[in-house]
Amino acid sequence: MKVEDAKKIKLGEYPTPLQEMPHLAAAHGNKIKMWIKRDDATGPAFGGNKTRKLEYVMYDAIEKGCTAMLTYGGPQTNHGRTTVAAAIHCGMKPILILGGKKPEYLSGNLTLDAMMGTDIIFTDDYAKASKEVIARYEAQGDKVYDLPVGGSTMVGAAGYIMAVKEIMDQCEAMDIHPKYLVATVGSLGTFGGLNAGVHYFKAPFKVIGVPVSPGEKKERAVEFVNQLSDYYELGFKITEEDICIMEGPEDAPYAGEAYNKPDPLTRAAMFELAREEGIISDPTYTGKTMRGFLDMVDKGIIDGDAIFLHTGGAMAVWTKEHLDDMQGELFANCTISEI
Ligand SMILES: Cc1ncc(COP(=O)(O)O)c(C=O)c1O
């Protein structure tokens, strides 16, 4: 099936804005022009990159006659929150299986998951929980769509293959000529889809990925992109040379110490984006990518105009652990007084 013909439902608003960031570019010596692609503004339930994937996934779930939508993630999964909203929109029961122990206090995405009436199950054993939960729902007559972490399936990744075409059309309409598109590398649906889209549509820009966990290997991306090419008959095969993932300095990788580990360098980049452009990123994904983006501009690695893909996730700012970590820096970043 051609990717252009892949069927989807409408969940988000497109094209998402492509905005210039003149103040941030000036703060970095006006070496390049910077744009930001606002996929944080897709909707529903605050949206983010998962919406593009979910449009295809939800179509598939409806076609298969599913009545419940199950997905997985960490306690603060953005993917989970957006999937819940999409499921509700399509009249399906939302179920989340999340890693770890049941919390005492709900913050960030969990607040929204609870508000949307989600069936939330915490576990240390995803496979066991998944089997039990699916059996429980099936026993009451439901058909469960079992969506893997991040929604990064062949079906979902069509969203970011097609996003490349949207960006190319916007660049043409705006008469801009970015050399790079900088994006986060997580479960790969986004980065993999973008790479496949760039090859398929022969985009004039190169994708640079910044990983959310240190030690990201290129093989995973190569395999995923080639699988996409086979699945949608895109007609190319890539090798590791075609993939660009930037880890950053060895002693201070862009991904920080570990996935979701609060990191002062990430926060500095988040604060800078917020101060210069009034745009909110997050400590787990886009803040790390923004740090990498600015560092690569400063070092001349990014040596031409660039688009930063904002994939959403700002809800993580309001998680208890990140709020606790940020208090000192927040007070230092502004003036707060009383009269
Ligand atoms: C805000 C945000 N950005 C980026 C990503 C990474 O996207 P992907 O999992 O498609 O690689 C995620 C994944 O959860 C996310 O929530």
The ligand as an SDF file (V2000), in Angstrom:
LIG
                    3D

 16 16  0  0  0  0  0  0  0  0999 V2000
    7.1420   14.7390   23.8590 C   0  0  0  0  0  0  0  0  0  0  0  0
    7.7620   13.5980   23.1410 C   0  0  0  0  0  0  0  0  0  0  0  0
    8.6960   13.8520   22.2200 N   0  0  0  0  0  0  0  0  0  0  0  0
    9.3120   12.8540   21.5560 C   0  0  0  0  0  0  0  0  0  0  0  0
    9.0070   11.5390   21.8060 C   0  0  0  0  0  0  0  0  0  0  0  0
    9.7340   10.4770   21.0510 C   0  0  0  0  0  0  0  0  0  0  0  0
    8.9560   10.0280   20.0110 O   0  0  0  0  0  0  0  0  0  0  0  0
    9.0960    8.5440   19.4610 P   0  0  0  0  0  0  0  0  0  0  0  0
    8.7030    7.6420   20.5690 O   0  0  0  0  0  0  0  0  0  0  0  0
    8.2060    8.5050   18.3030 O   0  0  0  0  0  0  0  0  0  0  0  0
   10.5210    8.3540   19.0990 O   0  0  0  0  0  0  0  0  0  0  0  0
    8.0290   11.2200   22.7550 C   0  0  0  0  0  0  0  0  0  0  0  0
    7.7040    9.8160   23.0510 C   0  0  0  0  0  0  0  0  0  0  0  0
    7.0220    9.4870   23.9620 O   0  0  0  0  0  0  0  0  0  0  0  0
    7.3860   12.2800   23.4440 C   0  0  0  0  0  0  0  0  0  0  0  0
    6.4480   12.0390   24.3660 O   0  0  0  0  0  0  0  0  0  0  0  0
  1  2  1  0
  2  3  1  0
  2 15  2  0
  3  4  2  0
  4  5  1  0
  5  6  1  0
  5 12  2  0
  6  7  1  0
  7  8  1  0
  8  9  2  0
  8 10  1  0
  8 11  1  0
 12 13  1  0
 12 15  1  0
 13 14  2  0
 15 16  1  0
M  END
$$$$
